[in-house]
Amino acid sequence: MRWFLPIFISALGLLSCSVLPPFDPMTSENFAVQPATDATKTLTVKGGMVFYSDPSQTHGIRFPPGTYALEAEDNDYWYFRSPSPLEFRDSENGAVTSARGVPGGIMIPRSFTKSVQNLVAGAGYTDGGSSTTRNMVWKLGVEFRHLEGTEWTKSF
């Protein structure tokens, strides 16, 4: 009887994991923004960061190294402009087959302690067609937050 409870709890844990949808980083969500109120805030990517959409690494986004300046904000996010274009890449068998650069940056929540379910830990964004719109194109999971301090830092 002692073995029943641990096995039961493990089975419930596995079952609950199997009903969660897989994390899909690629998205296309538009956000209305306003110019930044504190342009002294920066985010620095140390050596460049690459995130892939799936374990086979067929689609990816690369955030180039450098200092990203706060350019815009909304009620939930700060938008930091990359010093050079973001790189969207496609790969096959581990080799990059195509890449394109698109102006954009990294958006992060204004508050990481906020308990709003729809906020993501961070995301890649591109221009949304006007100076008051940004388009979230790549959601970054919690692994992005775990890279703070080693792969990226913020000035505030």
C-alpha positions in Angstrom: 0.0 0.0 0.0 3.0 2.4 0.6 3.9 2.2 -3.1 0.4 3.1 -4.3 0.4 6.8 -3.4 3.8 7.7 -5.0 2.8 5.8 -8.2 -0.6 7.5 -8.2 0.9 11.0 -7.8 3.4 10.3 -10.6 0.7 9.1 -12.9 -1.4 12.2 -12.3 1.7 14.4 -13.0 2.4 12.6 -16.3 -1.3 12.8 -17.3 -1.5 16.5 -16.5 1.6 17.2 -18.6 0.2 15.3 -21.6 -2.9 17.5 -21.8 -1.0 20.8 -22.0 -0.6 22.1 -25.5 3.0 22.3 -26.8 4.6 25.7 -26.5 4.5 27.4 -29.9 6.9 30.4 -30.0 5.9 31.8 -33.4 3.0 34.3 -33.2 1.7 37.4 -34.8 0.1 39.7 -32.3 -0.1 43.5 -32.7 0.3 45.9 -29.8 -0.5 49.6 -29.6 2.5 51.4 -28.1 3.6 54.9 -27.2 7.1 56.4 -27.2 9.3 55.4 -24.2 9.1 57.7 -21.2 12.6 56.7 -19.9 14.9 56.3 -22.8 17.9 55.7 -20.4 16.7 52.0 -19.9 18.7 49.5 -21.9 18.9 45.8 -22.4 22.2 44.3 -23.4 22.6 41.0 -25.2 26.2 39.8 -24.6 27.1 37.4 -27.4 23.9 37.0 -29.4 21.0 34.6 -28.6 19.3 32.1 -30.8 15.9 30.5 -30.0 14.4 27.7 -32.1 10.7 26.8 -32.6 11.2 23.1 -32.2 13.7 20.5 -31.1 14.7 19.8 -34.7 15.8 23.5 -35.0 14.2 24.1 -38.3 13.0 27.7 -37.6 14.9 30.1 -35.4 15.3 33.7 -34.4 18.7 35.3 -33.5 19.0 38.4 -31.3 22.3 40.1 -32.2 24.7 41.2 -29.5 24.7 44.8 -28.4 22.8 47.4 -26.4 19.1 47.5 -27.1 17.5 50.9 -26.3 14.1 51.4 -24.9 12.0 52.9 -27.7 8.4 52.2 -26.8 6.1 50.9 -24.1 2.5 50.0 -23.3 0.7 49.1 -20.1 2.3 45.6 -19.9 5.6 45.7 -21.9 8.8 47.6 -22.6 10.1 47.4 -26.2 13.9 47.5 -26.6 15.2 48.2 -30.2 18.0 45.9 -31.4 21.1 47.8 -32.7 21.0 45.6 -35.8 18.2 43.6 -37.5 16.9 40.4 -35.9 17.7 37.3 -37.9 15.0 34.9 -38.8 16.5 31.6 -40.0 15.5 28.3 -41.5 17.7 25.3 -41.1 17.9 21.8 -42.4 20.1 19.0 -40.9 21.8 21.6 -38.6 22.8 24.0 -41.4 21.2 27.4 -42.0 19.4 27.3 -45.4 18.0 30.8 -45.4 18.1 33.9 -43.2 16.6 37.3 -43.4 17.1 40.4 -41.3 14.2 42.4 -40.0 14.3 45.5 -37.8 12.9 44.9 -34.3 13.9 44.0 -30.8 13.0 42.4 -27.5 9.9 43.1 -25.5 9.8 42.3 -21.8 7.1 42.6 -19.2 7.2 45.8 -17.2 6.7 43.7 -14.1 7.8 40.0 -13.9 5.8 39.6 -10.7 2.5 40.6 -12.3 0.0 37.7 -12.2 -1.5 38.4 -15.7 -1.8 35.0 -17.5 -1.4 36.4 -21.0 2.0 38.0 -20.4 5.0 36.2 -21.8 8.5 36.1 -20.2 9.8 38.0 -23.2 9.3 38.1 -27.0 10.9 39.2 -30.3 9.0 42.0 -32.0 9.1 43.8 -35.4 7.6 47.1 -36.5 3.9 46.8 -36.9 3.4 49.1 -39.8 3.3 52.4 -37.9 5.3 54.2 -35.2 2.5 53.3 -32.7 2.4 49.6 -33.4 4.7 46.7 -32.6 4.2 43.1 -33.7 5.1 40.3 -31.3 6.5 37.6 -33.7 8.4 35.2 -31.4 7.4 34.3 -27.8 10.3 33.5 -25.5 9.6 30.9 -22.8 10.9 30.9 -19.2 14.3 29.8 -20.4 14.7 33.4 -21.6 14.3 34.7 -18.0 16.8 32.1 -16.8 19.4 33.6 -19.2 19.2 37.0 -17.5 22.6 37.8 -16.0 24.5 35.4 -18.2 23.3 36.0 -21.8 21.5 39.3 -21.3 21.2 42.1 -18.7 19.1 45.2 -18.1 20.3 48.5 -16.9 17.5 49.1 -14.3 
